[in-house]
C-alpha cells in the first residue's frame, strides 16, 4: 500500500473535511472499505461531480471506467460520516478515495 495523501479543508460552516487517497492492491482497498461499511458496487463509473468531490484525477477515473465500488459509513459516537470510492485501474492496483466530515446533529 502506498503512503496515503491526506488533506484537510474547512467548508463554509467551518467544519473540517478530510480527504485521503492511496493506491494498493484490490484486497487492501476492499479491506479499508469493509471497515467503513456499506460496501456496494458503483455501476456507472465515476461522475464529474464525484471526481470533484473526492479529488479524483479525470485520467484515473477514465482508466478505471465502470470498475468502481463505493462505501459509506457513519460513526454515531464521533458524529462523522465517511464516504469512499475504489477505482480499479488494473487487476493489481486499486485507488482508494475517502472523505470524512462531521454530520450535522439536531
Contact map, one row per residue, 1 for C-alpha under 8 A:
1110000000000000000001111001000000000000000000000000000000000000000000000000000000000000000000000000000000
1111000000000000000001110000000000000000000000000000000000000000000000000000000000000000000000000000000000
1111100000000000000001000000000000000000000000000000000000000000000000000000000000000000000000000000000000
0111110000000000000111100000000000000000000000000000000000000000000000000000000000000000000000000000000000
0011111000000000000111000000000000000000000000000000000000000000000000000000000000000000000000000000000000
0001111100000000011110000000000000000000000000000000000000000000000000000000000000000000000000000000000000
0000111110000000011100000000000000000000000000000000000000000000000000000000000000000000000000000000000000
0000011111000001111000000000000000000000000000000000000000000000000000000000000000000000000000000000000000
0000001111100001110000000000000000000000000000000000000000000000000000000000000000000000000000000000000000
0000000111111111100000000000000000000000000000000000000000000000000000000000000000000000000000000000000000
0000000011111111100000000000000000000000000000000000000000000000000000000000000000000000000000000000000000
0000000001111110000000000000000000000000000000000000000000000000000000000000000000000000000000000000000000
0000000001111110000000000000000000000000000000000000000000000000000000000000000000000000000000000000000000
0000000001111111000000000000000000000000000000000000000000000000000000000000000000000000000000000000000000
0000000001111111100000000000000000000000000000000000000000000000000000000000000000000000000000000000110000
0000000111100111110000000000000000000000000000000000000000000000000000000000000000000000000000000000110000
0000000111100011111000000000000000000000000000000000000000000000000000000000000000000000000000000011110000
0000011110000001111100000000000000000000000000000000000000000000000000000000000000000000000000000111100000
0000011100000000111110000000000000000000000000000000010000000000000000000000000000000000000000001111000000
0001111000000000011111000000000000000000000000000000000000000000000000000000000000000000000000011110000000
0001110000000000001111100000000000000000000000000000000000000000000000000000000000000000000000111100000000
1111100000000000000111110000000000000000000000000000000000000000000000000000000000000000000000111000000000
1101000000000000000011111000100000000000000000000000000000000000000000000000000000000000000011110000000000
1100000000000000000001111101100000000000000000000000000000000000000000000000000000000000000011110000000000
1000000000000000000000111111100000000000000000000000000000000000000000000000000000000000000111000000000000
0000000000000000000000011111110000000000000000000000000000000000000000000000000000000001001111000000000000
0000000000000000000000001111111000000000000000000000000000000000000000000000000000000000000000000000000000
1000000000000000000000011111111100000000000000000000000000000000000000000000000000000000000000000000000000
0000000000000000000000111111111110000000000000000000000000000000000000000000000000000100000001110000000000
0000000000000000000000000111111111000000000000000000000000000000000000000000000000000100000000000000000000
0000000000000000000000000011111111100000000000000000000000000000000000000000000000000000000000000000000000
0000000000000000000000000001111111110000000000000000000000000000000000000000000000000000000000000000000000
0000000000000000000000000000111111111110000000000000000000000000000001100000000000010000000000000000000000
0000000000000000000000000000011111111110000000000000000000000000000000100000000000000000000000000000000000
0000000000000000000000000000001111111000000000000000000000000000000000000000000000000000000000000000000000
0000000000000000000000000000000111111110000000000000000000000000000000111000000001100000000000000000000000
0000000000000000000000000000000011111110000000000000000000000000000000111000000000000000000000000000000000
0000000000000000000000000000000011011111000000000000000000000000000001111000000000000000000000000000000000
0000000000000000000000000000000011011111100000000000000000000000000011110000000000000000000000000000000000
0000000000000000000000000000000000000111110000000000000000000000000011100000000000000000000000000000000000
0000000000000000000000000000000000000011111000000000000000000000000111000000000000000000000000000000000000
0000000000000000000000000000000000000001111110000000000000000000011111000000000000000000000000000000000000
0000000000000000000000000000000000000000111110000000000000000000011110000000000000000000000000000000000000
0000000000000000000000000000000000000000011111100000000000000000010100000000000000000000000000000000000000
0000000000000000000000000000000000000000011111100000000000001001111100000000000000000000000000000000000000
0000000000000000000000000000000000000000000111110110000000001000110100000000000000000000000000000000000000
0000000000000000000000000000000000000000000111111110000000000000000000000000000000000000000000000000000000
0000000000000000000000000000000000000000000001111111000000000000000000000000000000000000000000000000000000
0000000000000000000000000000000000000000000000111111100000000000000000000000000000000000000000000000000000
0000000000000000000000000000000000000000000001111111110100000000000000000000000000000000000000000000000000
0000000000000000000000000000000000000000000001111111111111001000000000000000000000000000000000000000000000
0000000000000000000000000000000000000000000000011111111100000000000000000000000000000000000000000000000000
0000000000000000000000000000000000000000000000001111111100000000000000000000000000000000000000000000000000
0000000000000000001000000000000000000000000000000111111100000000000000000000000000000000000000001110000000
0000000000000000000000000000000000000000000000000011111110000000000000000000000000000000000000001000000000
0000000000000000000000000000000000000000000000000111111111011000000000000000000000000000000000001000000000
0000000000000000000000000000000000000000000000000010001111111000000000000000000000000000000000000000000000
0000000000000000000000000000000000000000000000000010000111111100000000000000000000000000000000000000000000
0000000000000000000000000000000000000000000000000000000011111110000000000000000000000000000000000000000000
0000000000000000000000000000000000000000000000000000000111111111000000000000000000000010100000000000000000
0000000000000000000000000000000000000000000011000010000111111111100000000000000000000010000000000000000000
0000000000000000000000000000000000000000000000000000000001111111100000000000000000000000000000000000000000
0000000000000000000000000000000000000000000000000000000000111111100000000000000000000000100000000000000000
0000000000000000000000000000000000000000000010000000000000011111111100000000000000000011110000000000000000
0000000000000000000000000000000000000000000011000000000000001111111100000000000000000000000000000000000000
0000000000000000000000000000000000000000011111000000000000000001111100000000000000000000000000000000000000
0000000000000000000000000000000000000000011010000000000000000001111110000000000000000011100000000000000000
0000000000000000000000000000000000000000111111000000000000000001111111000000000000001111000000000000000000
0000000000000000000000000000000000000011111000000000000000000000001111100000000000001110000000000000000000
0000000000000000000000000000000010000111110000000000000000000000000111110000000000111100000000000000000000
0000000000000000000000000000000011011111000000000000000000000000000011111000000000111000000000000000000000
0000000000000000000000000000000000011110000000000000000000000000000001111100000011110000000000000000000000
0000000000000000000000000000000000011100000000000000000000000000000000111110000011100000000000000000000000
0000000000000000000000000000000000000000000000000000000000000000000000011111001111000000000000000000000000
0000000000000000000000000000000000000000000000000000000000000000000000001111111110000000000000000000000000
0000000000000000000000000000000000000000000000000000000000000000000000000111111100000000000000000000000000
0000000000000000000000000000000000000000000000000000000000000000000000000011111000000000000000000000000000
0000000000000000000000000000000000000000000000000000000000000000000000000011111100000000000000000000000000
0000000000000000000000000000000000000000000000000000000000000000000000000111111110000000000000000000011110
0000000000000000000000000000000000000000000000000000000000000000000000000111011111000000000000000001111000
0000000000000000000000000000000000000000000000000000000000000000000000011110001111100000000000000001111000
0000000000000000000000000000000000010000000000000000000000000000000000011100000111110000000000000111100000
0000000000000000000000000000000000010000000000000000000000000000000001111000000011111000000000000111000000
0000000000000000000000000000000010000000000000000000000000000000000001110000000001111100000000011110000000
0000000000000000000000000000000000000000000000000000000000000000000111100000000000111110000000011100000000
0000000000000000000000000000110000000000000000000000000000000000000111000000000000011111000001111000000000
0000000000000000000000000000000000000000000000000000000000011001001110000000000000001111100001110000000000
0000000000000000000000000100000000000000000000000000000000000001001100000000000000000111111011100000000000
0000000000000000000000000000000000000000000000000000000000010011001000000000000000000011111011100000000000
0000000000000000000000000000000000000000000000000000000000000001000000000000000000000001111111000000000000
0000000000000000000000000100000000000000000000000000000000000000000000000000000000000001111110000000000000
0000000000000000000000001100000000000000000000000000000000000000000000000000000000000000011111000000000000
0000000000000000000000111100000000000000000000000000000000000000000000000000000000000001111111100000000000
0000000000000000000000111100100000000000000000000000000000000000000000000000000000000111110111110000000000
0000000000000000000011110000100000000000000000000000000000000000000000000000000000000111100011111000000000
0000000000000000000111110000100000000000000000000000000000000000000000000000000000011110000001111100000000
0000000000000000001111000000000000000000000000000000011100000000000000000000000000011100000000111110000000
0000000000000000011110000000000000000000000000000000010000000000000000000000000001111000000000011111000000
0000000000000000111100000000000000000000000000000000010000000000000000000000000001110000000000001111100000
0000000000000000111000000000000000000000000000000000000000000000000000000000000111100000000000000111110000
0000000000000011110000000000000000000000000000000000000000000000000000000000000111000000000000000011111000
0000000000000011100000000000000000000000000000000000000000000000000000000000001110000000000000000001111100
0000000000000000000000000000000000000000000000000000000000000000000000000000001110000000000000000000111110
0000000000000000000000000000000000000000000000000000000000000000000000000000001000000000000000000000011111
0000000000000000000000000000000000000000000000000000000000000000000000000000001000000000000000000000001111
0000000000000000000000000000000000000000000000000000000000000000000000000000000000000000000000000000000111
